[in-house]
Amino acid sequence: MYEQIARNRRDSWLLAGLVVAILAALGFAIGYAAVGGTQGGLGLLGVFGVVAILWSVVGYYSGDRMVLAVSGARRVTHADEPQLFNVVEEMTIAAGLSRVPAVYVLEDAAPNAFATGRDPEHASVAVTRGLLERLDREQLQGVVAHEMSHVRNYDVRLQTLVGVLVGMIALIADFFLRWSFWGGAGRRRGGGSGGGQGQAVFMIVALVLAVLAPLAAYAVQFAVSRRREYLADASAVELTRNPLGLARALHTIASDPRPLRSANRATAHLYIANPLKKAKEATGIFDTHPPIRQRIAVLLEMAHVGPEALT
């Protein structure tokens, strides 16, 4: 299990680095083609880097509040939800965190949960009313441990960083394609003083990257999300010493066909299971979550039991 945790953590950061590389390649190619030469490529790359940093700072400090507001989450106290609070406190101690996360409830019948926050000192755990009503305490411990693992592993910070970079890639690519479509590329080549064949080649490269880079970046973002889900499952078992509790919880969540009303494509990757509920579980590169049946199978193997233990 510890080898899996280390491998998933390493692979996640390698994938995040790949997003940075895609942004760098796109920025340099556009700068070389549109501004002119190596100096133009490096200059525009520097501008993109500064904007990415500023954008990341905004997301870092306000992203969690925006997610909670968009999701319609309501903060609750120990008096409101004593069992939920007790489980969150137990898992906080098990995870070795110094501060209990803020606890929120979404008034939705679909069972699901997510965690958000920039670090363990500024974290929140949110669960739906359907989750509280359908899970027993052992299952609830598994779900909360999974979300607490996201907090302890700084998954939300990584996802915020990757999301900002992916958003930048999409915006830059879209702007460049529109600029090229409306004649910007032709004017730049016509007005340049010796841009030459090299610049024309880079213009073609930039156009190709502008089309493919957003798709590649989104695929990498979702691959990071899937890796972190496996990591959080393994870490949750480390906290609870009970893989069957989480397996049963995932089975209950997967068995409910209702989508979460407040979820959308921008927040779907945060939840413990895909809240948009496809008719048939897919396994494509643009999926935000790994197949839930596969996650359950791994947990059952850890517990040394068969599928009959889920009922």
SVG drawing of the C-alpha trace seen along z (x, -y; Angstrom):
<svg xmlns="http://www.w3.org/2000/svg" viewBox="-33 -46 49 59">
<polyline fill="none" stroke="black" stroke-width="0.4" points="0.0,0.0 2.8,-2.5 4.5,-1.8 1.2,-2.6 0.9,-5.9 4.4,-6.9 3.9,-5.9 0.7,-7.8 2.1,-10.9 5.2,-10.9 3.1,-10.3 0.7,-13.1 3.5,-15.6 5.0,-14.3 1.6,-14.9 1.4,-18.4 4.9,-19.1 3.6,-17.9 0.9,-20.6 3.6,-23.2 5.6,-21.9 2.5,-22.2 2.0,-25.8 5.6,-26.6 5.6,-25.0 2.4,-26.8 3.7,-30.1 7.0,-29.9 5.6,-28.8 3.0,-31.6 5.6,-34.2 8.0,-33.1 5.4,-33.1 3.4,-36.2 6.0,-38.5 9.1,-37.3 12.1,-35.1 13.5,-33.5 13.3,-36.8 9.6,-37.1 9.0,-33.5 10.8,-33.9 9.2,-37.3 5.6,-36.0 6.5,-32.9 7.5,-35.2 4.3,-37.1 2.3,-33.9 4.3,-32.8 3.5,-36.0 -0.2,-35.8 -0.3,-32.1 1.3,-33.0 -1.1,-35.8 -4.1,-33.6 -2.8,-30.9 -2.6,-33.2 -6.2,-34.2 -7.4,-30.6 -5.2,-29.7 -6.8,-32.1 -10.4,-32.2 -11.0,-28.9 -12.4,-27.0 -15.0,-29.7 -16.1,-29.8 -16.5,-26.1 -18.6,-26.0 -20.8,-28.9 -21.4,-27.4 -22.2,-24.0 -24.8,-25.5 -23.0,-24.1 -24.2,-25.1 -21.8,-25.2 -23.0,-23.1 -22.0,-22.8 -21.6,-19.8 -25.1,-20.5 -26.5,-20.2 -24.7,-17.0 -23.1,-15.3 -22.2,-12.0 -20.7,-13.7 -18.7,-16.0 -17.5,-13.1 -16.3,-11.2 -14.5,-14.3 -12.8,-14.8 -11.7,-11.1 -10.2,-11.2 -8.5,-14.5 -6.7,-12.9 -5.9,-9.8 -4.5,-11.9 -2.3,-13.8 -3.8,-17.2 -3.6,-20.1 -7.0,-21.6 -10.4,-20.1 -11.7,-21.1 -14.9,-23.2 -17.9,-20.9 -20.6,-21.6 -23.7,-19.8 -25.3,-20.0 -29.1,-19.5 -29.2,-17.0 -30.5,-13.5 -27.7,-12.1 -24.9,-10.6 -21.6,-12.2 -18.8,-14.3 -15.8,-16.5 -13.0,-18.4 -11.6,-21.8 -9.1,-24.3 -5.6,-25.4 -3.9,-23.5 -4.9,-21.5 -5.2,-24.7 -7.7,-26.1 -9.7,-23.1 -13.4,-22.1 -15.2,-18.8 -18.7,-18.8 -21.1,-15.9 -24.6,-15.6 -27.8,-14.9 -28.2,-11.7 -24.8,-10.5 -25.7,-11.0 -29.0,-9.3 -27.8,-6.2 -24.4,-5.4 -23.8,-3.8 -21.0,-5.0 -18.4,-2.6 -19.1,-3.7 -19.2,-7.4 -15.7,-6.9 -14.4,-5.6 -15.8,-8.6 -14.5,-11.2 -11.1,-9.5 -11.0,-9.6 -11.7,-13.4 -9.3,-13.9 -6.7,-12.2 -7.2,-14.8 -6.6,-17.5 -3.5,-15.8 -2.0,-15.1 -2.6,-18.7 -4.6,-17.3 -6.8,-20.4 -3.8,-22.7 -2.4,-20.5 -5.7,-20.4 -6.1,-24.2 -2.7,-24.7 -3.3,-22.3 -6.7,-23.7 -5.4,-27.3 -2.7,-26.2 -5.2,-24.2 -7.5,-27.2 -4.7,-29.4 -3.8,-27.0 -7.4,-26.9 -7.8,-30.7 -4.4,-31.4 -5.1,-28.8 -8.6,-30.2 -7.3,-33.8 -4.5,-32.8 -6.9,-30.8 -9.3,-33.8 -6.4,-36.2 -5.2,-34.0 -8.6,-33.5 -9.2,-37.2 -6.0,-37.8 -3.5,-38.5 -1.1,-35.8 -1.2,-37.2 -0.6,-40.8 2.3,-39.7 4.0,-37.9 3.4,-40.6 4.6,-43.4 7.6,-41.6 11.2,-42.5 12.7,-39.1 10.5,-36.8 11.4,-34.3 10.7,-30.6 11.5,-29.8 8.7,-32.1 6.3,-30.6 7.1,-27.1 6.6,-28.2 3.2,-29.8 2.1,-26.3 3.5,-24.7 1.7,-27.3 -1.6,-26.7 -1.3,-22.9 -0.5,-23.4 -3.4,-25.8 -5.7,-23.0 -4.1,-20.1 -2.7,-21.7 -6.1,-22.3 -7.2,-18.7 -3.9,-17.3 -4.0,-19.6 -7.5,-18.5 -6.5,-14.9 -3.6,-15.4 -5.7,-17.3 -8.2,-14.4 -5.4,-11.9 -4.1,-13.8 -7.6,-13.7 -7.8,-9.9 -4.4,-9.4 -5.4,-11.4 -8.5,-9.4 -6.6,-6.1 -4.1,-7.8 -6.9,-9.1 -8.5,-5.6 -5.2,-4.0 -4.6,-6.8 -8.2,-6.4 -7.4,-2.7 -4.3,-3.8 -6.4,-6.0 -9.3,-3.7 -7.6,-0.3 -10.9,0.8 -10.9,1.0 -14.3,2.7 -16.0,-0.4 -14.9,-2.6 -15.7,0.2 -19.3,0.5 -19.7,-3.3 -18.5,-3.5 -20.9,-0.7 -23.8,-2.6 -22.9,-5.8 -22.5,-4.0 -25.9,-2.3 -27.7,-5.6 -28.7,-6.8 -29.5,-10.4 -27.1,-13.1 -26.1,-15.9 -28.0,-19.0 -25.4,-21.5 -22.5,-19.8 -21.0,-20.9 -18.1,-20.0 -15.9,-22.6 -16.4,-21.0 -17.1,-17.4 -13.5,-16.3 -13.6,-17.3 -16.2,-14.7 -15.4,-11.2 -17.4,-9.8 -18.6,-11.4 -21.6,-13.5 -22.9,-13.8 -23.9,-10.1 -23.4,-8.8 -25.7,-6.1 -22.7,-3.9 -19.5,-4.2 -16.8,-5.2 -13.0,-4.8 -11.8,-7.4 -8.9,-9.9 -11.4,-12.7 -13.1,-11.1 -12.6,-12.9 -12.7,-9.7 -11.3,-6.2 -14.0,-3.5 -15.7,-3.1 -16.0,0.7 -12.3,0.9 -11.7,-1.2 -14.1,1.1 -12.3,4.2 -8.9,2.9 -10.4,2.2 -12.0,5.6 -8.6,7.1 -7.1,5.1 -9.8,6.5 -9.2,10.0 -13.0,10.5 -15.2,11.0 -18.0,8.9 -20.6,10.7 -19.2,8.6 -20.7,5.4 -24.3,6.5"/>
</svg>
